[in-house]
Amino acid sequence: MLFRKSKHLICKVMLNMLSIFFIDGATMLPVRLKIARLRANLTQEKLGVLAGIEEATARSRISQYESGIHRPTFEMMCAFARVLNVPECYFYTVDDDFAEAVLDLYSRWESKS
């Protein structure tokens, strides 16, 4: 049992480290935002509003982020991560397989805590 708890703590630490190493100076991948939003079954407007964007501009701002026209701040990405229940590093991970592994690890950790 202690090993299992330690393993989950290690996973959480790894996710936090990934956030630091991959995000500092990195660019958010627009496709990751869209994929996470669609998986959460949210409209662009709903995601924006839940993340704290004014309702009048929420849909267009999310559309611009998803298409790569504009780049959201890291603070905004943290809000999206909270709403979409994904780790922040997911949005910045270039390799698709690794991004999916990060989501899997995160969901396992979330379900155990």
C-alpha positions as CSV (number, residue, x, y, z in Angstrom):
1,M,0.0,0.0,0.0
2,L,2.8,2.4,0.8
3,F,4.5,1.6,-2.5
4,R,1.2,2.4,-4.3
5,K,0.9,5.8,-2.5
6,S,4.5,6.6,-3.2
7,K,4.1,5.7,-6.9
8,H,1.2,8.1,-7.2
9,L,3.2,10.8,-5.5
10,I,6.0,10.2,-7.9
11,C,3.6,10.5,-10.8
12,K,2.3,13.8,-9.5
13,V,5.8,15.1,-9.1
14,M,6.7,14.0,-12.6
15,L,3.7,15.8,-14.0
16,N,4.7,19.0,-12.2
17,M,8.2,18.7,-13.5
18,L,7.0,18.2,-17.0
19,S,4.9,21.3,-16.6
20,I,8.0,23.3,-15.7
21,F,10.3,21.9,-18.3
22,F,8.0,21.8,-21.3
23,I,6.1,25.1,-20.7
24,D,8.9,27.6,-19.9
25,G,9.3,29.5,-23.2
26,A,7.3,26.8,-25.1
27,T,4.3,27.4,-27.3
28,M,0.9,25.9,-26.7
29,L,-0.2,23.5,-29.4
30,P,-3.6,24.7,-30.6
31,V,-4.8,21.2,-31.6
32,R,-4.4,20.0,-28.0
33,L,-6.8,22.6,-26.8
34,K,-9.4,21.6,-29.4
35,I,-9.0,17.9,-28.7
36,A,-9.3,18.4,-24.9
37,R,-12.4,20.7,-25.4
38,L,-14.1,18.1,-27.7
39,R,-13.3,15.3,-25.3
40,A,-15.0,17.3,-22.5
41,N,-18.0,17.8,-24.8
42,L,-17.8,21.6,-24.4
43,T,-18.5,24.3,-27.0
44,Q,-16.0,27.0,-27.5
45,E,-18.2,29.5,-25.8
46,K,-18.8,27.3,-22.7
47,L,-15.1,26.6,-22.3
48,G,-14.3,30.3,-22.5
49,V,-16.9,31.3,-20.0
50,L,-15.9,28.5,-17.5
51,A,-12.3,29.7,-17.8
52,G,-13.2,33.2,-17.0
53,I,-13.5,34.9,-20.4
54,E,-16.5,37.3,-20.9
55,E,-19.4,35.6,-22.6
56,A,-19.5,38.1,-25.4
57,T,-16.0,37.2,-26.7
58,A,-15.6,33.7,-25.3
59,R,-16.3,31.8,-28.6
60,S,-14.2,34.0,-30.8
61,R,-11.2,33.9,-28.4
62,I,-11.3,30.1,-28.1
63,S,-11.6,29.9,-31.9
64,Q,-8.5,32.1,-32.3
65,Y,-6.6,30.0,-29.7
66,E,-7.6,26.7,-31.4
67,S,-6.6,28.0,-34.9
68,G,-3.3,29.4,-33.7
69,I,-4.2,33.0,-34.6
70,H,-3.6,34.1,-31.0
71,R,-1.6,32.6,-28.2
72,P,-3.1,32.4,-24.7
73,T,-1.1,33.2,-21.6
74,F,0.1,30.4,-19.4
75,E,-2.4,31.6,-16.8
76,M,-5.2,31.2,-19.3
77,M,-3.9,27.7,-20.2
78,C,-4.0,26.9,-16.5
79,A,-7.6,27.9,-16.4
80,F,-8.4,25.8,-19.4
81,A,-6.6,22.8,-17.8
82,R,-8.7,23.2,-14.7
83,V,-11.9,23.3,-16.6
84,L,-10.9,20.5,-19.0
85,N,-9.4,18.4,-16.2
86,V,-6.1,17.8,-17.9
87,P,-2.5,18.7,-16.8
88,E,-1.1,21.9,-18.1
89,C,1.8,20.2,-19.7
90,Y,-0.6,18.3,-22.1
91,F,-1.1,21.5,-24.1
92,Y,2.7,21.9,-24.6
93,T,3.7,18.3,-25.3
94,V,4.8,17.9,-29.0
95,D,4.7,14.1,-29.3
96,D,1.2,12.8,-29.7
97,D,1.9,9.4,-28.0
98,F,3.5,11.1,-25.1
99,A,0.6,13.6,-24.8
100,E,-1.8,10.6,-24.6
101,A,0.4,8.9,-22.0
102,V,0.4,12.1,-19.9
103,L,-3.4,12.2,-20.0
104,D,-3.6,8.5,-19.0
105,L,-1.2,9.0,-16.1
106,Y,-3.1,12.1,-15.0
107,S,-6.5,10.4,-15.1
108,R,-5.2,7.4,-13.2
109,W,-3.7,9.7,-10.5
110,E,-6.9,11.8,-10.3
111,S,-9.1,8.7,-9.9
112,K,-6.9,7.4,-7.0
113,S,-6.8,10.7,-5.1
